[in-house]
Amino acid sequence: KWEGEPAAAWVFGDLPENITVSEHHGVPVRAHPGLKAMAAGVGLRLFATPEEAAGATREGLRRLFETQLRHDLEWLEKELKALRMLGPLAVTFTTPDALQRDALESIRRWACERPVAPLHAAIFAQQLAAAKQDLRGLVPKLTDWLKETFTLRLALETSKTPYPGMADDLAALLPPDFLRRMPFQRVQHLPRYLRGRQVRAERRKRDAAKDATRAKVLAPFAQAVAALHEERPGGQRPPPQDEAIETFRWLVEEFRVSLFAQELGTTESVSAVRLERMLAELVRANPAAAAKAGADRPDEPARRDDSPYLKPSTATAKKSAKLKSLGALDQLFRK
């Protein structure tokens, strides 16, 4: 009744969250419909748990979007040859071939990994239409974003008055395969993040003490980002259940802007208090890593002023060794 042949389009109707397949002694036995990627297409299958259905459906939806967007993606691949004009700006950074390849992969992931909830035909159709619209005229925008990004990066690399650790900051924000690593929707913000570093370097020349104070506020969160990403060898993107890590990582980047170049603005409100709470939740969600480091569970973060120019509390101002693992993150919250 439910499972059918694999298909290349949405032919599944509207799927319920679960169905009753039988009863044992009056207790219903439920199954959970999901979409499974198969060699011949995507098939509707029943799964024993919601988690199994969700895991299979993520891959099934990606396959379905890729199939429906194949002509759009083929055209996109041809248009991305325009990125080769940026080669001279990125000559010490990456190759034109790698830039084009990583851009295609990043955009493909962004276009095809879209949520469809609930699993209804109309919702999928809406998301598919939105993806097609998003891909139109995208390459000229991407070219402008990357041109500005590479120009700012070169200016920072050749700066005669860098702030302490600027080279490491640049390497963390823009590794050679940055397009493959980061969510595509973040690419348009890279110029703002780099301009924030420029503003910091300029202001530090006038007031190094104030820069050092703000750097102490940022340091625990920047260290936490590095430790969280060390948990995934090779800088792999987080799986869906770890999207909180990715959210935290980019909120730290927004916090950096709010600290050193507030006039550039942020995409959302962010404060040290909010980041501490998020980080505490991330530590609690990884008890195995914390146990591996032999560390206690973190205390609740202390409350403090939400101002982006707040004075560092003991938790953030205290100098600590470089974090080596996710389990060591709770050291940031020890009193």
Disulfide bonds with the S-S distance in Angstrom:
none
